[in-house]
Amino acid sequence: MVIGTKNCGKTSFINFLRTSLASKKQRANESSPPSTSYPESGFTSHFLETDIDGERIGLTIWDSVGLKEGIVDLQVRGMSAFIESKFEDTFLEEQKVVRAPGVRDTHIHCVLLVLDPIRLDANVQAARQSVNGVANAKPSAPSRILSGLDENLDLQVLRSLQGKTTVIPIISKADTITTAHMSYLKRT
């Protein structure tokens, strides 16, 4: 599952994964694997099959709607319920004595939390200003910022999902920033 704020690069990241993992046969046909939307949950499923070192692998990538700071607690509850429902689906299928052939694994093995470097920079700047006693640039924003991560957004997502699946933070738009800046963002 790929999650992150709106305009952080989730869809571009998913498109990159889909094209780079597409099998040679799919690349020759230039056809994109089908996507399935689940409007009631706000997630879109992208399934693709590929060969890695001679092993045929089926991969389901779940795309989510962009996280919004005011309603992130509701969105996280929905994500948690969705992750648990996919686990239940997998668990029920694996308990069957005779399993249905060709069933796709929709279990969510990890969540990729896409972090926008522009927002991280703004968070680092706001954290520095609060340490130095300078008034916050956004006085109406009650969010606490720890290093580059926002307490009310990034850390809330990490804390809520950590017991359900592995959460991997990823800095997006890496092609737009320098190597030194990427190292700096990783340290903060």
Stockholm file with secondary structure:
# STOCKHOLM 1.0

chainA/1-188         MVIGTKNCGKTSFINFLRTSLASKKQRANESSPPSTSYPESGFTSHFLETDIDGERIGLTIWDSVGLKEGIVDLQVRGMSAFIESKFEDTFLEEQKVVRAPGVRDTHIHCVLLVLDPIRLDANVQAARQSVNGVANAKPSAPSRILSGLDENLDLQVLRSLQGKTTVIPIISKADTITTAHMSYLKRT
#=GR chainA/1-188 SS CEEEBTTSSHHHHHHHHHHHHCCHHHHHHTCCCCEEEETTTTEEEEEEEEEETTEEEEEEEEEECCBCGGGHHHHHHHHHHHHHHHHHHHHHHHHCSSCCTTCCCCCCCEEEEEECHHHHHHHHHHHHHHHTTCCCSCTTCCCCEETTEETTTHHHHHHHHTTTSEEEEEECCGGGSCHHHHHHHHHC
#=GC SS_cons         CEEEBTTSSHHHHHHHHHHHHCCHHHHHHTCCCCEEEETTTTEEEEEEEEEETTEEEEEEEEEECCBCGGGHHHHHHHHHHHHHHHHHHHHHHHHCSSCCTTCCCCCCCEEEEEECHHHHHHHHHHHHHHHTTCCCSCTTCCCCEETTEETTTHHHHHHHHTTTSEEEEEECCGGGSCHHHHHHHHHC
//
